[in-house]
Amino acid sequence: MRLIKIETVMERLEMSESTIRRRIKAGQFPRPRHNGRASRWIEHEVDEWIKCFAEGRPWHPDNHKAAG
């Protein structure tokens, strides 16, 4: 499992941080994990969101829980 920073998420999605945060708040994007002040996303959750988006399927957090 690889953890990625917001800058990496922004680059991969070509979205601004504010857009990503709005989608998180609306339940439309995976939530980051926090370690102190650091926020990191699980890479495979972001990959799954990208796959759903590309296929025109809605992403829902209950259907995409992290394994393990």
C-alpha positions in Angstrom: 0.0 0.0 0.0 1.4 3.4 -1.0 0.4 6.7 0.5 0.4 9.8 -1.7 0.4 13.5 -0.9 -2.3 16.0 -2.1 0.2 17.4 -4.7 0.4 14.0 -6.3 -3.4 13.6 -6.2 -3.9 17.0 -7.8 -1.4 16.2 -10.5 -3.0 12.8 -11.3 -6.5 14.2 -11.4 -5.6 17.6 -12.9 -7.9 19.2 -10.3 -7.3 21.9 -7.8 -7.1 21.2 -4.1 -10.3 23.0 -3.4 -12.2 20.9 -6.0 -10.8 17.7 -4.4 -11.8 18.9 -0.9 -15.3 19.8 -2.1 -15.7 16.3 -3.6 -14.5 14.7 -0.3 -17.0 16.8 1.7 -19.8 15.7 -0.7 -18.7 12.0 -0.3 -17.6 11.8 -3.9 -13.9 11.2 -3.4 -11.8 9.1 -1.0 -10.9 10.7 2.3 -7.3 11.1 3.3 -5.7 9.4 6.2 -4.1 11.6 8.8 -0.8 11.2 10.7 -0.6 14.3 12.9 -0.8 17.2 10.5 0.0 15.2 7.4 -2.8 14.0 5.1 -2.1 11.1 2.7 -4.4 9.2 0.3 -4.2 5.5 -0.3 -3.0 5.2 -3.9 -5.3 2.3 -4.9 -8.4 4.3 -3.6 -7.4 7.2 -5.9 -6.8 4.8 -8.8 -10.3 3.2 -8.2 -11.9 6.7 -8.3 -10.1 7.5 -11.6 -11.3 4.1 -13.0 -14.9 4.9 -12.0 -14.7 8.4 -13.5 -13.2 7.1 -16.7 -16.0 4.4 -17.0 -18.7 6.9 -16.2 -19.7 5.1 -13.0 -20.4 6.8 -9.7 -17.9 6.4 -7.0 -19.2 5.7 -3.5 -17.0 5.3 -0.4 -18.9 2.3 1.0 -18.1 0.4 -2.2 -14.4 1.1 -2.1 -13.1 0.5 1.5 -9.3 0.0 1.9 -8.3 -3.6 2.3 -6.6 -4.8 5.3 
